[in-house]
């Protein structure tokens, strides 16, 4: 999930700007042969290759802090950067908003799109309630992986504003996993984990509602016709 540490990632060395490689659980770093004399070029390279692998800025910062101070420290947890994210703006989408994901595209997306500064980088999010049925429903071919930003489950998107006032959005890499997951006859359509607790959105025979998982009663959130449940997991926090 997006709250987990990746096996490895690129980053730039604080101070020198050298392009480096970080490995999960290892103190220190490795020099990258692609490193240039320019801090900005190295930052661009790190962003490019991390984005291709679906690694978020929060994950990169957690990896960097872990490599510097130890992976047992709170700052080595990506979720801490979502909790500390700074809200920049909220925009109401019009009828000209379009969302792309893999080979699908849906028009007339309504709702809010948010921009937050997460781990020093600008990140865009779509309201969960704005997700179209074709991309997040019982007939979809995968699961949306959300970010829990200030306690609110949001869909990570890459946002591009158009000259006519409309916008194009692409589901971020790493925000979708192929395949289907079932629990008590519910098909899981979206999920996010915070620490040892996993929040999931389930659908049963076309009826979106909370699926009770584990011993915790469903917790409602303001998503019309949809609800979240939570379960304890044995994964790493």
N, C-alpha and C positions, 0 to 999 in steps of 0.2 A: 504494500500500500504506500501512498504518498507520505505517510507519517513514519515510514521505516527508513533506516539508513541504507543507502545503496551499497553494493559490494565495493565499488570504487567510483571515483569521480575526478573531474579536473577542477582546479582552483588556481588562484594566483597568490603568491606568497605576500603576506602583508609587509609593506615597506618596499621591497625590491620589485614587486610585480612580476616575478618569474612565474612561468607556467609550471604547475606541479601536479602530481597525481597523488591522490589520497586513497588509502585502503581502510575499509571498515575495521575498527578495533585495533589499529596500529598507530602508535605514537610516531610523529615525524611524517616525512613525505618523501616522494621520489621526484627527481628532475625529469621534465618531459623534453624529448628531443625536438619537439615542435616549438619550444620556447623561442621567442624573438627578443630583440633589444627594446621593443616597445611595450610598455605596460598595457596600453589600450588595445593593441593587437592581441596580446595574451589574454586579456579579459574577454575579448570577442571570441577567441578560440575556445576558451573554457565554457562560455555561455552556449556557443554553437554545439559543441559535442555533448554537453550535459543535456541540452534541450532535445537533441536527437534521441537520447536514451530515456527521455521522460523524467529527468531528475530536476526537482524544483529548487529554487533559491534557498528555501528553508532547509532542504536536505544538504545542500552544499555547505551552508554556514554551519550546520550541526557537525558535518564531517570535519570541517576546518577547525572548529573549536575542540572537537574530540581529539584531533591529531595534536593540537597544541597543549591542551590542559587535561586530557584524559576522557575516555568515553564513558566514565561513570559520573561525569558532571552533568548538571541540568542543561547546560548550554549545548550538550551533544545530543539533545532530543529535538528533532525537527518541530514537534508540536509546540514547543516553547515560543517559536517565532510566529506561529499562527496566533497564539494567545496574545502576543505583544504587537501584532500587526497594527499599523496606523491607518485609519480610514481616511482616504483622500477625497473620494467623490461618489455620488450615486446618480445614475442616469435612468430615466424612464424610457424604455424602448418603444419605438413607433412601429408602424406596420411594415416598414422597409427593412427591419432587422432580419438577418438570415444567419442560420447556424449550420455549420458543416461538421461532419464527423465521419471519417472513413469515406465510404462511397455514398453516404446519405447527405442530403441537405434539406432543411426545412425553412420555409419562409413565414413571415408574419409572426415572429417570435415576440411575445408580449411579456412585460414584467420589468424588473429592475436589473441593471448591471452595475456592479460595484468595483471600485478600484481601491486596493490597499497597498501600502508599502510593507512588504514582508522581507525580513532579513536584508533591508537596504535596497530591494528591487521592487519595481512596480508590477503588481499582479492584478489580473482582472477576473471577476467571478460573475456567474449568472445565477439568478434565483433558482432554487430547486424546482419551485412550482412552474417555472417557465419552460422546463424541459418537455419537448414534444413526445407524444406517445411512441412514435416510430423509433426514437433513440433511447427511450427509457420506459419500456413496458414489457408485458409478458411475451410479446413477439420479437423483442430485440435480441440480438445475438451476443450480448455481453452485459457487463456490470459497470456502472459509472462509479469511479473512485473519487470521493469528495474530499475537500479540505474543511476542517472544523475551525472556522475563523471567528474568534471571540464568541465561541459557543454556538455558532450558526453554521449548519452544513451548507456549503456552497459548491457550485460546479466550476472548476477551473477552465477558463477560456482564454484564447488569444484574441484580442479585440482590435478591429481596424475601423475607424470612422471614415465615412465617405463624404464627398463634397456636398451631396444632396441632403445631408443630415442623417442618412441611414447608417447602418453599421453591418459589418461582416464579422462573424465570430467562428472560430475553430475550436473544437474541443482540444484542450491541451494534451500533448503527449504524456502518457503516464496516468491519464485520467479515465482510462477505459481498459478493461480486460476482457478478452474474448472468452466465450464459454458460458454455461449456465450453472447456477448454484441453487440448490433447493434446501429448504428447511421446513419440516412439518407441512409439506405440500405447497408451501409458498415459494414462488420464484423470486430470488433476490435480484432487485433491479439497481440498487445503489447501496453503498456502504462506506463507512469511515471508522477508523479506530482511534481512540484517544486513550493512551496508556494501556490498561488491560481490559478496557471496555470497548466493545464493537457495536456501533449503531448501524442498523440495516433497514432498508425499505423493502418490503415484500409485497407481492401481488398474487392473488389467488383467483383463477378463472376470470380474469379481467376486472376484478374488484380490488382496488388498491386500498390497503389498510395495514395496520400494524400486525406483525406476527410476533407472538410472545416467544422469546428465546431465553432459555435459562430460567432463572428464578426471579427475574426483574420484570415488573409490569411495564407495558408500553408507556413511553413518554411522548406526549403529543407535541407537535411543533406546528407553526402556522403555515401549513401547506394544504390547500383545499383538496379533500379527497384522499390525502396521503398521510401516512403517519410513520414514525420511527419506533422501533423497539431496540432494546439493548441487551447484550449478553456479555458475560465474562469470557475472556479468552485466555489461553495460556501462553500467548505470544509475548515477545519482549515489549517493554514499554518504550 
